[in-house]
Amino acid sequence: MRLTLLVPELIWPEPGDQMTLGKLSTPGFTWLDGHAEFLRSTRISQEKALLDLFGRPDGSAAAFRRLGEAEASVASPRSDDGLWLCADPVHLCFHHERIVLADAGAFEIDDGEAAALITSLNATFADIGVFHAATARRWYLRLNTAVDHVAEPLSAVAGRRMDSELADKTSPLHRWLNEVQMFLHLHPVNEQRAAQGKPAINSLWLWGAGVAGMAEQAAGSADALFADDPLAIGLGRATGIAVQPRPTALAELLDSGAQTPLVVLDQLLPTVLYENPENWRQTFADLENHWFAPLRAQLSKNLGKTVKNLEIVAPTIYGRLQWTISGGERWKFWKKGRPLADIANALAAVPLEGKPS
C-alpha cells in the first residue's frame, strides 16, 4: 500500500508552549520522523493542500465543496452552472483594538436561524445572486454576474486577528459586503441572539470563487479517499474514486483493500483554530495510538498487509511539512527522530514569509 495522510496542524503553533508540546509520548511519530525524508515548503491552507493533492491547484474550492455536501442539501439551486462562492456565516468582534473573526465552529447556529437569514438575504440582495445553506454552518452564494474575488480560505482566518481588510478590497463584492454586515446587524435573528447573550452572525466570509463546471476536471493519483471534510469529499467525487468516511484507525484502513488511499485526518485543525491546547494533546495522543504507532509497526516489519510507502502532508503555521518514507529508508534502524517540541523550535527558528493561500 502507498498511503498518503493529510494531517493539518500536526505541529502545535506555539513552539515555546511546553505544557502542550512537552512530555507528550510519541514513539510512533518520532520513529516516522527519524526514518522519513523531510521537506518544508511555503505555507498553504488545508484547502489548498487538498486541491494540490487532487491536481487542481487553481480549482474552485466552493464548487468542489458543494459537490461534497449531502445530495439532499444541494438539490436546489442547481450546482452545475454559474460562479459560486462559499459564503460562510461568521462573527466579527474587536479584541485589543483589532478585529477577530470567529467561524460558525466557534459558536452555535441552528438550522432555523440559518434558514431565516438565508431567506432574508435572498429577498434583500436578489440583484447579487442566490444564497443557499447546505448546513447551518456552510453557506454558498451563486452570483448573478461573475466577478474577480480573492480571499483566503476560512481555515486561514478563523480564530485569528485580521489585518485592516476583511476581503479583497479591489473586488466589487467588498462594498456590497459592508451593506450585508449592516443588514445582518439589524436582523431579528441577531437581535434575539443578542438578548440570549450569543455572538451575532454579523458577516459572511466569501471565498473559494469558481465555476461549478470546473469540478468535473479534477484528477488525482489516489484510488480511494477516506474523509469527512466536504471539500475533500467533493474532490473525490469529481475524480471518480471511492469515497468513504474517515477511519478511526489504521487497522480499519488496511481492511479496505485500497492500494493508494488518501486519508484526511483533520481532527487537530479545530483545536488550533479555537486555541484548545489540551484537546490538541489528547487528539495527537489518539493519532499516535491509532495511526502513527501502528504505521511504525507496519513500516518496520515485513508484514503481509504492510504499508510500504507513506507520505504525511501537514499544512501548518510553519509551512507545508511533508514526511516521506519509501524504499530502504524504513530499514535504517540507526536513524533517530525528534521530539515534537524540538521540531517546533527548529521550524520556528527559520520562519517562512507570506500568508497561506
C-alpha positions, 0 to 999 in steps of 0.5 A: 500500500502507498498511503498518503495522510493529510494531517493539518496542524500536526505541529502545535503553533506555539513552539515555546508552549511546553505544557502542550508540546512537552512530555507528550509520548510519541514513539510512533511519530518520532520513529516516522520522523527519524526514518522519513525524508523531510521537506518544508515548503511555503505555507498553504491552507488545508484547502489548498493542500487538498486541491494540490493533492487532487491536481487542481491547484487553481480549482474552485474550492466552493464548487468542489465543496458543494459537490461534497455536501449531502445530495439532499442539501444541494438539490436546489439551486442547481450546482452545475452552472454559474460562479459560486462562492462559499459564503460562510456565516461568521462573527466579527468582534474587536479584541485589543483594538483589532478585529477577530473573526470567529467561524460558525465552529466557534459558536452555535447556529441552528438550522432555523436561524440559518434558514431565516437569514438565508431567506432574508438575504435572498429577498434583500440582495436578489440583484447579487445572486442566490444564497443557499445553506447546505448546513447551518454552518456552510453557506454558498452564494451563486452570483448573478454576474461573475466577478474577480474575488480573492480571499483566503480560505476560512481555515486561514482566518478563523480564530485569528486577528485580521489585518485592516481588510476583511476581503479583497478590497479591489473586488466589487463584492467588498462594498456590497459586503459592508451593506450585508454586515449592516443588514445582518446587524439589524436582523431579528435573528441577531437581535434575539441572539443578542438578548440570549447573550450569543455572538451575532452572525454579523458577516459572511466570509466569501471565498473559494470563487469558481465555476461549478463546471470546473469540478468535473476536471479534477484528477488525482493519483489516489484510488480511494479517499477516506474523509469527512471534510466536504471539500475533500469529499467533493474532490473525490467525487469529481475524480471518480474514486471511492469515497468513504468516511474517515477511519478511526484507525489504521487497522480499519484502513488496511481492511479496505483493500485500497492500494493508494488511499488518501486519508484526511485526518483533520481532527487537530485543525479545530483545536488550533483554530479555537486555541484548545491546547489540551484537546490538541494533546489528547487528539495527537495522543489518539493519532499516535495510538491509532495511526502513527504507532501502528504505521511504525509497526507496519513500516518496520516489519515485513508484514503481509498487509504492510504499508510500504510507502507513506507520505504525511502532508501537514499544512501548518503555521510553519509551512507545508511539512511533508514526511516521506518514507519509501524504499530502504529508508524504513530499514535504517534502524540507526536513524533517530527522530525528534521530539515534537517540541524540538521540531517546533523550535527548529521550524520556528527558528527559520520562519517562512514569509507570506500568508497561506493561500 
